[in-house]
Amino acid sequence: MKIGKLKAWPFAAVPVVLLAAMIIARAQAYDVVTVTGGGAIEGKIVFRGTGPTRKIIPSKDVEVCGAPREDPLIEVGPDQGVQNAVVYLAQIEQGKDWPPPGKPAELDNLHCRFVPEVQVIRTGPLVIVNSDPVLHNAHGYYDRRPLFNVALPQEGQRIPTEVPRPGVVRIDCNEHGWMLGWIYAVANPYYAITGADGKFTIGDVPPGEYTLIIWQAYIGEAKRKVTVTAGKPTELALEITSAGELKRLRQRHAARQRERVLVAKVA
């Protein structure tokens, strides 16, 4: 998408923060139009094999945080479907309307977990909630760039913040280092998050060729070209099967964990 020239604003006269906000807003522009002959993208994400886990050993506030446990890094259902994977058409400038607006998106701290652990939200307001009787500190990042750092010392506390641009936001807690959550912020309504069966549907897509983004917290991001035909579903089957692929994912996850520790120390 081309960004229009700011002819009425000499560059030197535009504050840097304002200019950056204007560019981001323009880059995120999405127009709601009537979709004629829309198609759909349907599919299932599958993981073949035993899903990896991480050992959680609460080191403080154990009366709230609970006993040691094994948390899955890839949530795999009985039929090998991958849960909580995000599927998104990132570069689409116009199409269907957003779902009816409800209350702002929330990220809760409950029993020393982020709830939901993975969610997709529209760019904009986010309310961070503490449902525990202990101090939490929710720290969000776009990659290495800090987004918010919110202390919540009181049970029932609710603090509003913003997620201003699309992308993956990783959240951790400075008080409970094992807590980890994810927000995938989107700039258009063409997204889905897989359920326990690993299935997804994105409907009312204008006919055309697109790049589909598939993201999962442990697996990372993959892209796939898709063609949507008027009035018909485009069906996709996506799976991870090889031992080599799983080894690569484990190595990348270990590298990201090391980077996460470094970022936390710098921040």
N, C-alpha and C positions, 0 to 999 in steps of 0.2 A: 504494500500500500504506500502511495506517495504522501508525504507530509507537505501540506501547502506552505508556501512562502509567507513569512510574517512581514509583509511589506509595510504595514502601518506601525510596526514596532522596530525601530532601530535596535540592533542587537545589544549595543552597549546600554540601552535604556531598560532592558528587560532583566529583572532579577533572576539569578540562576535558578533558584528554587521554583519560581513561577514558570520559567521557560521549560524546565524539566517536567513540571506537572502538565503543561499544555501539550508537550510531545507525547507523554504517556497517555493522556486522555484521547488524543487523536489516534494513537496506535491501537487503542482498545475499542475504537468506534464500532458499534454494531447497530444495524438498523432493522427494526421489526417490520416485516412485509407479509403480505398474504402469499403462502406457498401453494402453488398450483402443481398438482401431479407429483407430490412429494414421495420419496421412497424411504426405505429404512435400512439400517445397518444392524444386523443381528449376529450373535455369535456366542462362543463359549471359550473361556480360557482354562486350560488344563495343565496340571503339573503331574508328570509321571514319576513316581518314586516316593520316598519318604521325605516329607518336608523338614527343613532345618529348624532348629529351635535355639533359644538362648536361655540360659539359666538366670533366674531372677532371685536374688537373696536380699530382701529388705534389711538395711543396716540401721534404720532408725524408725521411730513411730510405728513399731511392729503391731501394736494393738489396733492401728488403723490400716496399715499397709498389708498385713497378712503374712502368711508363712512363705517360705521359698517355693518356687514353682518353675515350670518350664513353659515359656511362651513361644508359640509358633512364629517364625519369621515369614512363613508363607502359610496362610490359612487354607488348608486343603480339605474339601468335603469328602463324604463317602464315595462319590463317583469321580473323584480327582479334580473337581471344579475348584478354581482359585477364587476365594472371597476377597472383597475389598481391593480389587484392582480397578483402576480408573481408565475409562475409555473416552476419548475427547477429540473432536474436530477443531483444531486450534485456529486455523486460518479460514474463517468463514465470516464474511462481512455483513450478510443480511439473511434473514430467514424467519422462523417461527418466533412467537412471543415467549417470554420467560414464564415459568409457572407463576400462579397467583402469589403475590407477596404475602409472607407471613411474618412471624417475629424474626428478628435478626439471628443469624447463625450463632451457636454457642459452643464453647469448648469448656467442658466441666472437668474439675479435678475431683475424682471420686475413688475412694479406697486406694489412693496413690496411683491411679491410672488416669490417663486422658480419655475422656468419653465424649464423643466417639474417638476411637483410636485413629481412624481414617475417615475423612469426610471431604465432600466437594462443596464449595460455596461460590457464590457470585462475588466478584470483587466488591468490597465495601465493608459495612459494619460487621464486627465480631464482638461478642460479649464473652469474657473469660470469667468463669464461675468457680468458686471453691465450696464444695459440698462436704469437705472434711474439717474436723476440729483441730487441724494442724496447719502450720505455715507451708504454703506452696509458693513457688516463684516460676511462673510460666515464661519461658524464654524462646521466642520465635525467630527463625532465620530464613531468608532467601539464600540458599547455598551458604556462603560465608558471611553474608551481609545481615547484621541484626535488624529485625523488624520491630519487635516489641520485647520488653523486659518488665513483667508485671508481678509485683509482690502481692500476695493474698494472705494476710495473717489471720483473717477471721472466717469462721464458718458462715456460709451464706453470702459471702461477699461477691459482688458482681461488678466487673470493671469493663467498660466499653473501650474498644480499640478499632483499628482499621486494617484491612488487608487491601492495599491500594492497587495492586497490579497482578496480572495472572502469573501463575507459577506454583512450584512446590514450596510449601512452608514446613520446615521441620521444627517441632516444639519439644523442648526438654525442660526439666525442672531442676533449678540450681540446688534445691534442698534434698531431692530424691533422685540421684543420678541415673537410676534405672528407668525412670519414666520417659516415654517417647511417644509422640503423636505426630500426625501428618495432616496438613490441609492442602488440598489441590484447589487453587483459586482459578476460576474460569471467567472469560470475557464474553461468552455466548452460551446459549442453553443447549448446545449439542454435545451432551456428555451423559455418561452413565457410570454407575459403580456396581460391580458384580455382587450378586448375592451368594448364598451358601452353595448354590449349584454352579457357580462360575459363569452364569449366563448374563448377557446384557442386550439391550435394545436401544437404539437411538432412532427416533421416528421423525417423520415430517421433514426429511432432508431434501432440499432442492436438488434436482438431478444434476450430476456433474462428477468431476474427478476431485478427490480430496486426499489429504494425508491424515491418516488416523493415528493418534498417539495412544499408546497403551503403557500405563505406568503402574508399578507395584512397588511398595516401599523397599523390599529386599531385592527384587529383580531389577529395578530401575526402569528406564524408559526405552521403548522400542517404537518404531514407526512403520506404517504399512500403507501403501497406496490402495485406495478403494475407488470403485466406480459405482455411483448410485444411479439406478434406472427409475424412471417415473413409475410410480404405483407398484413397485416390486421391492422385495427385500434383497439385500446383498448379504449373503451368509458367509461368516468367517469362522474358522477353527484355528485357535492359537494354542500352542502347547510347548512346554519345555520338557525334553526327554533325555538328553544325553548326559552321561556322567561328566564329560568334559565341560559342558555348559554349567552344571551345578558347581564344579570346582572353580570355574571362573567367577561365578556369582559369590561364592564364599570368599575368594580373594578380594573381590571388589568391596564386599561388605566389611571385611577386616580393615581395608584401607580407609573406608569412610568412617569407621569407628575411631581410628587413630586421628583422622582429620577433625572429627567432632570434638575430641578431647583438646586438641590444639586450639580450635576456634573458641571453645569455652574458656580456656585459660587467657587467650588474647582479649576476649570480650569482658 
